[in-house]
Amino acid sequence: MSLKNLPGNFLIVTLLGLSISCGITNPQPAPGTILGSGNVEIQNHETEDYFFEEDGESYGYVTFIYDKYSTWFDIEISAPYGIQEGSGQIAPAAGYTTDFIDVKLSGSYFFRPDSIHYGHLEISLRIINSSAFVRFDWIIQTEPHNREFY
């Protein structure tokens, strides 16, 4: 292997890496979206709602539930107009359930927080003790019936 092309190869690899990370892995939010981070602490055998709001406007909520027993635990999430696992830049038009589904660490979920908006959240932290703590990043499309996030 020749070392004389090493600086040029390094430059090509660096530029390729920068071009991949600009816009592909970090797309810009679509017009009409709001985003943020949230967290909830849920007591054992209870539920906790998280509301999505900005500038006095409400865009619905999701509900978390936590149950812990001596040999198992369960953290679940639901949304008033449905939720489903998934990732991507556009929310699916169908396939949502109004049942509770498991909250997985690094899980990704599309949801309908009310009758006209779509949202997406990703779980970034999940701590289980006598209560449960869940941290997540979220994005809501504020334009009615628009499913585009990025």
C-alpha positions in Angstrom: 0.0 0.0 0.0 1.3 3.4 -0.9 1.3 6.2 1.6 1.8 9.0 -1.0 -2.0 9.2 -1.5 -2.9 9.1 2.2 -3.6 12.9 2.6 -5.8 12.9 -0.5 -7.7 9.8 0.6 -8.2 11.3 4.0 -9.6 14.4 2.4 -12.0 12.4 0.3 -13.2 10.3 3.2 -13.7 13.5 5.3 -15.7 15.3 2.7 -17.8 12.2 2.0 -18.5 11.9 5.7 -19.5 15.6 5.9 -21.8 15.3 2.9 -23.5 12.3 4.4 -24.2 14.1 7.7 -25.5 17.3 6.1 -29.2 16.9 5.4 -29.4 13.1 5.2 -29.1 12.1 8.8 -30.1 15.5 10.2 -33.0 16.7 7.9 -34.5 20.1 8.5 -38.0 20.1 10.1 -40.9 20.7 7.7 -42.8 24.0 7.7 -45.5 24.0 10.5 -43.6 21.7 12.8 -42.7 22.3 16.4 -40.2 20.1 18.3 -38.8 19.6 21.8 -37.9 17.2 24.5 -40.0 16.0 27.3 -40.0 13.7 30.3 -42.5 12.1 32.6 -42.2 10.3 35.9 -44.9 7.7 36.4 -45.7 6.2 39.8 -46.3 2.5 40.0 -49.8 1.4 38.8 -50.6 5.0 37.6 -50.8 6.9 34.3 -49.2 10.2 33.4 -50.2 12.5 30.5 -47.7 14.6 28.5 -49.2 17.6 26.7 -47.7 19.1 23.5 -48.1 22.9 23.7 -46.4 26.0 22.2 -47.3 29.7 22.5 -50.5 28.9 24.3 -51.7 26.4 21.7 -52.4 22.8 22.6 -51.7 20.0 20.2 -52.9 17.1 22.2 -51.2 14.6 24.4 -49.9 11.0 25.0 -50.4 8.9 28.0 -47.8 6.7 29.8 -48.7 3.9 32.2 -46.3 2.0 34.5 -46.8 -1.3 36.4 -44.1 -3.0 38.4 -44.3 -6.2 40.3 -41.7 -8.3 42.0 -40.6 -10.2 38.9 -41.6 -7.9 36.0 -42.4 -4.4 34.9 -44.2 -2.7 32.0 -44.1 0.8 30.7 -46.6 1.6 27.9 -47.8 4.6 25.9 -51.0 5.5 24.1 -52.5 8.4 22.2 -56.1 9.5 22.0 -56.4 8.9 18.3 -53.8 6.2 18.0 -50.1 5.2 18.1 -47.8 2.9 16.2 -44.1 2.0 16.2 -42.1 3.4 13.3 -39.6 5.9 12.0 -39.4 8.1 9.0 -40.1 11.6 7.8 -43.8 11.3 7.1 -46.4 9.8 9.4 -48.4 6.8 8.1 -52.0 7.6 7.1 -53.3 4.4 8.8 -52.4 1.5 11.1 -52.7 3.3 14.4 -54.0 1.6 17.6 -55.7 3.2 20.5 -54.4 0.4 22.8 -51.3 0.9 24.9 -48.0 -0.3 23.4 -44.6 -1.1 25.0 -42.1 1.8 25.5 -38.7 0.5 24.4 -35.4 2.3 25.0 -34.6 4.0 21.6 -38.1 3.2 20.5 -39.6 5.4 17.8 -43.4 6.1 17.6 -45.9 7.9 15.3 -49.0 9.1 17.1 -52.2 11.1 16.8 -52.4 13.4 19.8 -55.7 14.8 18.8 -58.1 14.4 15.8 -56.2 16.7 13.4 -52.5 16.5 14.2 -49.7 14.0 13.8 -46.6 13.6 16.0 -43.5 11.5 16.4 -41.4 10.7 19.4 -38.2 8.8 20.2 -37.4 7.4 23.6 -33.9 8.5 24.8 -34.0 7.4 28.4 -35.9 4.9 30.5 -35.3 4.3 34.2 -37.1 1.7 36.2 -37.4 1.9 40.0 -40.4 2.2 42.3 -41.5 4.8 39.7 -40.5 5.0 36.1 -38.8 7.9 34.4 -39.0 8.3 30.6 -37.3 11.0 28.5 -38.1 11.6 24.8 -37.6 13.9 21.8 -40.8 14.9 19.9 -42.0 16.7 16.8 -45.6 17.7 16.1 -47.0 18.9 12.8 -49.2 21.9 13.7 -50.9 22.1 10.3 -54.1 20.1 10.4 -54.0 16.7 8.7 -50.4 17.3 7.4 -48.3 14.2 8.1 -44.9 15.6 7.0 -42.2 16.2 9.7 -39.0 16.6 7.6 
